[in-house]
Amino acid sequence: MWRVPGMRPRLSDKHFTFALPGSLDTLTGGYIYDKRIIAELRRLGWRIDVCNLSEQFPHPDAAVLAKTYETLAALPRGVPVVIDGLALGALPDIARYLGSDRPLVALIHHPLAMEKGLSQNRAEELRASEKAALQATTHVITVSATTAALLTNDYGIEKSRIKVVPPGTDPAPLAHGSSDGVVNLIAVGSVVPRKGFDVLIAALAQLPSLPWRLTIVGDLTRDAESSARLRAAIRESGLQDRVRLMGVVSDDTLAALYDAADIFVLPSYYEGYGMVFTDAVARGLPVIATTGGAIPESLPAGTGILVTPGDVPALSGALQDMIGQPADHLPRWPLSAQLFGQAIASVLP
């Protein structure tokens, strides 16, 4: 059916496939974004078919890559396909398999080549692969203006093809904080090189006389080598009694940890947005972060202190100087879903 330009899609037209690697229940910012957008769009009447791809992405072997192309080629014709960038960036030949009758929309949280810890050769391979895949897209959705600019400047994606849909933020009760005179620091993020936990431990090791304790919440299994290095750094700094590694926790446990916290700190080297920062601000927690990627864009003015990624002395100084500020001006999830839906509606056949 041909639609008159500007005409709103009928309810039956609001249908697309959302392809992503692994499970929607994976507890990282990207997956939480995907899951919440899907849930909110379904409330708005969208029909969304979730296509789960291999957990090997973004580093699939040849067999997984061939199987993925086969799976995507079998998707219904005429139905737009949204592919999460964690998989799309490793699918340079996607255009040949989807064809022209399945409009392709990329969802880019941050370019794969920006992940810290990659060799230069691997980073260049991912950059070339993602650039090829992005050329096959009809539209690109990204979570920040910072990432949108990067895609235009470094990957050649026209501004007119990019829609920025930042994450929403749920209302949350203000944290009560600690009550024993010791400042509770909380950091939330998977233990991978990009999150800068090594920098955080080095910075805190310079503050032995200050009353603080740190709780790190996040997957310890995504990068076993990073987790081992983090444990070793804590031990070598003599901070075993002041740093807790919680791993993945339930929503209720995380809410309780936030409620008891006084300061949120995460010195990431790069973030495509940084949902955990706005989640912390929504609870009234002051934030210590870095200028890496879109972090400055995700924090309302006056809610945090930003330092250069990897700068241990600056991070130590920020930890000493931090004071709290209230949260304000954060977008909500229903609005994020509406913006996402508008981007998909524009490519409905």
N, C-alpha and C positions, 0 to 999 in steps of 0.2 A: 504494500500500500504506500502510495506517495502522500506525504503530509504537506499541507500548506505551510510555508515558512512562518514561524512564530506560533503556530497552533500547538496547544498543549497536547501531549500524548494521552490517549485513552488509558484507562486502568489496565486493560488487557495488553497494551503496548509496553507497559513498564516492566520490562523483563530483560535481564542480562545474566551472564555467567561470570562468576568471580573465581579465578584460579589463583591458588597460592600454595606454597610448599608446606607440608606438614599439617599440624592441627591448629584450628582457630583458637584453641584453648592454651596455646603456648604463651607464657607470661613474659612477653617483651612488648615494648611500646608499639612496634609495628603491628604485631598481631592483635593487640588490644584495640588499636585504631580500626583495623579491618573488621574485627568482630562487632565492635560497637556501631560502625557505619552500617553494616549489614542489618543489624537488629533495628536500628532507627529507620532505615529505608523500608524494611518490611512493615513497620508500623504505619508508614506513609502509603502503603499499598503496592510496593514493588514486589515482583516475583524474582527471587535471586537463587540461582543454582550454584552451589559451592562445589568447585572441582579441586580436590586435594591432590597436589603433586608430591613428588618425592621430598623427603626431609634432607636429601643430599644437597639441595640447592643452597648456596650459589655455586657449588663445586661438584656438579654431577659427573659420574663416569659415563662412558660412551653408551652403555646399555640403558642407563636411566635417561639420558638425553634422547635416545631414539624412542623409548617408550613414551616420554613426555610429548614429543612431537606427534606421535601416533594418537595419543589421547586427545590432544588439542585439535587435531585434524578431524576427529570424529564428533566434535561438538555440533549442536544444531546450527544449520545454516540460517542466516538472517538474524541471528541473535548476537548482540554485541558481547565482546569478551573483555573483561577487566583482568589484567594479570599483575599481581604484586611484583614490584621491582626486584625482590629477592630472588625470584625465579626468572623474570623477564630478561634481566641483564645477562643471563647465561644462555639465552635462546636467540642467537644472532640470525638464524634462518627462519624465524617465526612467520614471516610474510608468506613464504612458500607453502606453509602448511595450513594457515588460516584462510588464505585466499581473500578475495575482495568482498565476499558476501558475509563476512563476520567482522564488523568494525572492531578494531583493537584499541583499547584504552589502557595506558600504563598508569600504575599507581606507584610513584617513586617517593619513598621515605627519605632516602639519601643514596647517591650513586655508590655502587658497589666498590669502586676503586678508592673511595674515601675511607674504607675500613682500615684501621691502624693494624700494623703487624704483617701486612702483605709484602712480599718481595717486590722489587721494582718491576720485574718481568711480569709477575702475576697481576699487579695493579694495571699495567698497560694492556694485558690480555683482556681483563675485565672491562676496561674503558672502551676498547675497540669493540668487544662483544656487545656491550650495552648500547653503544652508539649505533651499531647496526640494527639492533632490535628496536630502538626508539624511532628509527627512520620508518618503520613499518606501521607506526601508530597513527590513528586518526586524531586522538587527543591524548594529552598527558595530564594527570592529576598529581599534584604534589602538595606537601603539607606546609610549605613555607615559601615566602617570597625569596628568601635566600637561596633555597634549592632551585626555585624556578629560574632565577638569574644564572645560576651555575649551569643549568641545562641549556639555556640559550647561548651563553658565552662559550662553554666548553664542548657541548654536544650538538650544537647547531639546530636546536629545536626552536621554531618560531614562537614568539610570545603569544600569538593568536591561537596557538594550539595548546597552551598551558592554562590550566585552571588551578588556582591555589585554594585548597580546602584544609584549613588548620584543624587540629583536633578540638573537640569540645572539652568542656570541664564541668564536672558535676558539682552541684553545691555540696559542701562538706562542713561539718562542725569544726569550729576553731580548736586547735590543739590546746590541751591544758598544760603541757610541758612537764618538766621535772619538778619535784618538790623537796629534794634533798640537798640542794646546793650544788649538784653536779650537772653540768650542761649535757643534755642528751643530743648527740649528733646522729642523724640518720642519712644513709645513702641507699638509693634504690636503683639497681641496674644489674644486668647480667655481668658476670666477671669475665670480661674480655678486654683485650688491650686498649680498645678505643675509649673505655670508660675512665681510664686514668686512676685506678685504685692504687697503683704503685706510687703515684705522685701524692695521693692523699695520705698514705701511711708515712711517707718521707716527711711530709709537712707536719703531721701530728707528732712525729718523733722529735721535732724541734720544740715542742710545747709540753715538756714533762711536768712542769710545775703548775699548769693550769688545770682546773677541775673539769674534766670532760670524759665522756665515754662515747664510743662509736658503735652503731649497729649497721651492718651491711646486709641488705636484703636483695637477693637476686640469684639466678641460676648459677650454680657452681660446676655444672657438668658440660656446658656448651664449649668450654675451652679448658681442658684438664691442665694444660701447661700453665695457663694464666692463673688458675686457682692454686696450683702448687707454688708458683712464685709469690702469690699474695700471702699464703700461709707462712712461707719462709720469711718474707719481709716483716710480717707481724712478729714472728718469733725472734728474728735477729734484732729488731728494734726494742725488744722487751715489752711489747704492748699486749701480750696475751690476755692479761686481766682487764684490759680496757677496750678491746675490740671483739665484737661478736660477729661471726659469719652465720647468718640465719638460713641461707639458701632460699629456695622458693617457699613461700608461706601462703596460707589461706587469706582470703579477703578480710575476714574478721581479725586475724592476727596482724595483718598489715595496718588495718585501721587502728588497732590498739597501739601499735608501735608509733604510728604518726601522732596519736593523741598524747603520747608520753614524750614526744620529741620537742626540742627547742630550736634546732637549726637543721636545715636540709643542706647537704653538701655533696656535690658530684662534679669532679673536675674533668669532664669528658674532653677528649681531643677534638671531637667533632660530633654534632648532632644535626640530623635533618630537621628536627623541631625540638623535641625534648618534653614529652608529655608529663614526665615525672616532676619537672620544675613547676608547671602550672598546677599540678595536683597538690604540690607542697604549698604553693602560694594560696590556693583555695582554703587551706587549713590555717592560714595566718602565719605560716613558718617563713622566716627570713631565709634566703637562699644564697649559697656561695657556689658559683659555677665559673665557667670560662667563656671566652669570646669565640669558642669553636663553632663554626657553622652557623646555624640559625638560633642558637641559644639566646643571644641578645634580643632577637625578634620575639621569642616566646615568653619573655619575662616582662610584665608591666613595669613601667618606670618606678623606681624607688623600692622595688621588692627584693633586690639582691645586690651582691657585690660580684663583679666579674673580673677574672684575672686571665692572663695569657696562658693557653694550654701548656702544660709541662713546667710551669714556673713554680718551683717548690717554695722559695722564699716569699713570693707574692701570696701564695695560698696560705702559708703560715700567718702572714700578716693579716689577711682577710679573716681568718679564724679568730684572731685576737680582737679584731675591731667590730665584729658583726653585731648588729642590733636588729630587732624585729620591725617589720613594716606590715601593714594590712594588705590583704589581697583585693584586687579591683580589676574591672574591665576584662574579664575572661570570657571567651565565647562558650556557648553551651552546645551539647551534642545534637539536639534536634536541628539547630541552625547548620551545623557541619554536615549533617545528613542531607538537608535540603540542597545545599551547595553541591554536594557530591551527586545527588540525583539530577540536578540541572545539567551537569557535565555529561552524564550518561544519556539523558534525554536528547541531547543535541546530536547523538550519533545513531539513534534508533532508526531502523530502515523504514 
